[in-house]
Amino acid sequence: MFENECEELGRQGLLRMLRRIDSSQGPSVILEGREVVLLCSNNYLGLAEHPRLRQAAQDAIERYGFGSGASRLISGTMSLHEELEARIARFKGTEAAIHFNSGYAANTGVIPSLAGERDALFSDSLNHASIIDGCRLSKARTFVYRHNDMSHLEDLLRVWNGQGRRAIVTDGVFSMDGDLAPLPELVSLAEKYNALVMVDDAHGTGVYGLRGRGTVEHFGLQERIPVQMGTLGKALGSFGAYVAGDHGLIRYLLNSARSYMFSTSLPPAVCAASMAAIELVDTEPWRRERLWQVRERFVTGLARRGVAVPGSPSPIIPVPVGDADKAVAAADRLFQEGIFAPAIRPPTVPPGTSRIRATVMASHNDSQIDQAIDVFGKLADEGFFRKARHG
Ligand SMILES: *Cc1c(COP(=O)(O)O)cnc(C)c1O
């Protein structure tokens, strides 16, 4: 079944394949039988394989068993779910927090709660797919503004004269380009036009801000962004997502977000691992410092080897290729040379902007990064990447 559809995707260079890892998440992994440097995980702080997360999960399994048996509103609220929510609220410095099964579930549940048929949503053109789907599910009038273009956003806010609520939704860190949303300007506009702001900090949580609270802390906007969403499966090395905010918001979401109400809650062991991860973000700030060191080493090394990369301020470093086919060929060459970083193609990114998306982790050692720089340099010489003007 569906052979034609798959063939068509193949012709466009868009057919995807799963790559199997037979080890923990890095910094080097066994990929299809070969040891390679993992350069595409969002496990930024190296917590996914941390002994404290393993131990916390094992202890929770001993005490509570594995599955949670039901949705949160039936019998699926266990003590660890509540402890985790209290811990997230303390971490984020908000009155309360609500825990979702994934970031995808959070966005598709929360956005339709914030805006309905009579309301308007304003969404960045490079927002994550789960935000796009949340906007669609909401049935709200959705205005897509050009990426990070605050004057376009203001034009759209000014034009909308409906009666309902206005809500602006943005990634804190854009997942495929690694750039940040201009949150201070965005919040000022929101205040001027009386719009609600929701920030999705999937890639910011644990990484940005002096204390790892995310991009909202980075910009000092804790008091001015009412809906702070983030995930626990990336830098925190666990699984699940949260929304932090005031009591009213959290109580309302608990009563309206369908992905929360109608889905079995996470196993308590996952909650225990998430709490252990938050604790490590608090007590081991050196992981963030190391992450920034690794990033600096990688980016300056690429520049030295003449590989052009756009100036991303994050551990996400996109290396532009252009063509989907060529990006796939580049990823194959990287793998041959011992580096795992896949091609990112449409529909994840706009046509013609296919790329290798490299991500660095605090757990990479210098020699792994130097190896990666060498290989990228070699591929640039082979004509896969644009050359930087200053080598
Ligand atoms: C990864 C990601 C999500 C989805 O989170 P999951 O927990 O993986 O479902 C949502 N938003 C953004 C910006 C992301 O990068």
The ligand as an SDF file (V2000), in Angstrom:
LIG
                    3D

 15 15  0  0  0  0  0  0  0  0999 V2000
   10.8110   19.4060   20.1740 C   0  0  0  0  0  0  0  0  0  0  0  0
    9.8760   20.5470   20.1720 C   0  0  0  0  0  0  0  0  0  0  0  0
    8.5390   20.3820   20.5560 C   0  0  0  0  0  0  0  0  0  0  0  0
    7.9640   19.0180   20.8500 C   0  0  0  0  0  0  0  0  0  0  0  0
    8.3570   18.5540   22.0950 O   0  0  0  0  0  0  0  0  0  0  0  0
    8.3440   16.9870   22.3920 P   0  0  0  0  0  0  0  0  0  0  0  0
    8.4140   16.8730   23.8460 O   0  0  0  0  0  0  0  0  0  0  0  0
    9.5020   16.4160   21.6670 O   0  0  0  0  0  0  0  0  0  0  0  0
    7.0270   16.4880   21.8240 O   0  0  0  0  0  0  0  0  0  0  0  0
    7.7350   21.4830   20.6440 C   0  0  0  0  0  0  0  0  0  0  0  0
    8.1970   22.7080   20.3250 N   0  0  0  0  0  0  0  0  0  0  0  0
    9.4670   22.9070   19.9120 C   0  0  0  0  0  0  0  0  0  0  0  0
    9.9340   24.2850   19.5820 C   0  0  0  0  0  0  0  0  0  0  0  0
   10.3380   21.8290   19.8180 C   0  0  0  0  0  0  0  0  0  0  0  0
   11.5780   22.0160   19.3890 O   0  0  0  0  0  0  0  0  0  0  0  0
  1  2  1  0
  2  3  1  0
  2 14  2  0
  3  4  1  0
  3 10  2  0
  4  5  1  0
  5  6  1  0
  6  7  2  0
  6  8  1  0
  6  9  1  0
 10 11  1  0
 11 12  2  0
 12 13  1  0
 12 14  1  0
 14 15  1  0
M  END
$$$$
